[in-house]
């Protein structure tokens, strides 16, 4: 008989070992090697058998062994020391505690988190980045409260069919078998949060998996039902992580399935997940702060659009509890909200039919504090080129946040292009979307051997994060020795995974004998591991199979490639790409040189970024937002071989790896792939492999190791998540907290004033105009002269302080468009009659050549984050043959 429910029975530890449970329940162990050493000492063989999962370890260790450990004074001393170290880590002041003006608390919302393979609540880069964000916050003492969902089946486990087709399994996850505890009230009752669901409805909207059922937005109205969720608490070092779980008795079967799997189901199902994450997540935070006394968040950080409804819930709170209007609550909410976009691909953004969102937020379930039409307006693509039929989660996230950023400089540029319609009156360069380039958590991704070498050779680096240039003085023989150890570790684990995969595919032991010699610990090893959407071009390396075969089998400079990746279960095209790679790598002539390892997860990713000599990345530029796996490889002494996209476009310097030339602009995708594949082959044949195999009399590849040292010395301080999080704290969180405080002071006087001012300006703006512009600078101005610009503007009933009259000036192109213009406020304002204003200013002529200028009027208020915030601008009438766009 098959069990109808799986659950975990936890071990009762002997009293002397009770601190083991405290260590297990704080996920700091996932990046703290001394704690992992302690767990290994409990039972070394079992530790390997449970794949380094301490919860499983304590659940399966023999009672006799626990009794022995309870009497082992040496082990008990180690246990005490480790527990005391954790306590000091959790309580001692850190970097953040030295700051002034920083927020008392930050709420961080993400649909997925990659903390450890033992907590499978992630699918790819977004989750891994979120996990690194939390770990780094813990290390720096940043008071973040994280919010997510607990998926009972995670993402999926991947295997291969005999013919190489991706197969998915969704193994059940028992929260009691994870390092989690239920959030409980003071009386021990589990905390429940609920969101309202309208009566009736048609279910998940994903075809064959339709279950009927759950609906709902903010507060439940008359006749409405509710979606309930319990809250699991994970401790990520100093950071509490709240995970909402709808699998509770209060829900009907359809509602229980809302948190069944990550990115599963169709429109209804996904919308319910995102409503629970955003609306329910805010309510979970309120409960957590009430129970624990944790300071309420001043700043809310939305990690991608999936959690955007948190802003709707915060507006509802302010309207219902503080008697603000919707617009006033919107301003208060925006001030303290940060939104990070992670995709340069429109298809990667969640967009729902407007009718679907209206059904969930309107009708019998409509909350009077958040009218459905106002909610719909937040996600409307009501700009030129937008789709009026959809509700865009990223657009809503940006409208609900005063500060928006991409995750690399190039991604910031792409995002300004993608979302510029929200600020339609302004040039792309002025769209208020900045960038903070991602980073990676060294404790998670850097091999212990590398950390130990750094501790021995550069102690200041480990103690204070300074001294990166001293990497150049580390003995090359030591670096090469460690690189060999890490490469061998990858090879041995790859053989184990290959054997398991071929066994699952139905191979006999006799058919797997070749695996004993698959890969070679002494051969140049290239890694490629990522999700498998088409733009990441998994199969670009196979554009010319014969040439790839020659590269792999070169008798003097052989190359081996280790590949891993998952396609979304609904992505048939991605699955075909995997099958193509698998079929090639199954070939008897090359299977010892190129392998595909299924079930890519954090554990495999760590082995690959540590063990590969070269990290390869060949997306369609500029569709890779950041691509942090190459950062992890660099910290481990690997070199990058990549298209200049994401972070690599920003930090490639010609000495830290190789840049694959990108054939941007070609209209033929096949021709572009052909050219870029040819460049990839040439780089591997004539540069990468030549440098790797060029050895001196001591057997060392001197030039290669010079590049490795240069890579670590120059990229090390840039690619760390500690640099990234400091940027978030100083550039986004702290200014957001200041804006939030300005809004809420004196019973939200700031929010009320700004909302009223914006309404008045927006109403009057059609009457604002630049009526006349003239200059006085002579017929032939020279460099160093000043050009006097005079403008008369109509204020449309506004006060002079409500606007700024600006002159934009600088170089112009052949079409007279300004190139990277500078801006100057025209002062000397004086009334010109009939509600008009005359302004005068002097423009410096700092360079020779083609020069131009334009004049505009923009709203001006001290509480605006930028002058582009409202998307309003008034320009002079366009001369014949030109448009106002030419004048900007």
Secondary structure by P-SEA (a helix, b strand, c coil): ccccbbbbbbbbccccccaaaaaaacccccccaaaaaaaaaccaaaaaaacccaaaaaacccaaaaaaaaacaaaaaaaaaaaaaaaaaaccccccccccccccbbbbbbccccccccccccccaaaaaaaaaaaaaaaaccbbbbbbbbbccccbbbbbcccccbbbbbccccccccccccccccccccbbbbbbbcccccccccccccbbbbbbcccccccbbbbbbbbbbbbcccbbbbbbbcccccccccccccccccccccaaaaaaaaaaaaaaaaaaaaaaaaacccccccbbbbccccccaaaaaaaaaaaacccccaaaaaaaaaaabbbbbccccccccccccaaaaaaaaccccccccccaaaaaaaaccccccccccbbbaaaaaaaaccbbbcccaaaaaaaaaaccccccccccccccbbbbbbbbcccccccaaaaaaaaacccccccccccccccccccaaaaaaaaaaaaaaaaaaaaaaaaaaaaaaccccccccccccccccccbbbbbbcccccccccccccccaaaaaaaaacccbbbbbbbbbccccccaaaaaaaaaaaaaaacccccccbbbbccccaaaaaaaaacccbbbbbcccccccccaaaaaaaaabbbbbcccccccccccccccccccccccccccaaaaaaaaaaaaaaaaaccaaaaaacccccccaaaaaaaaaaaaaaccccccaaaaaaaaaaccaaaaaaaaaaaacccaaaaaaaaaaaaaaaaaccccccccccccccccccccbbbbbbbbbbccccccccbbbbbbbccccccccccbbbbbbbcccccccccbbbbbbbbbcccccccccccccccccccccccccccbbbbccccccccccccc
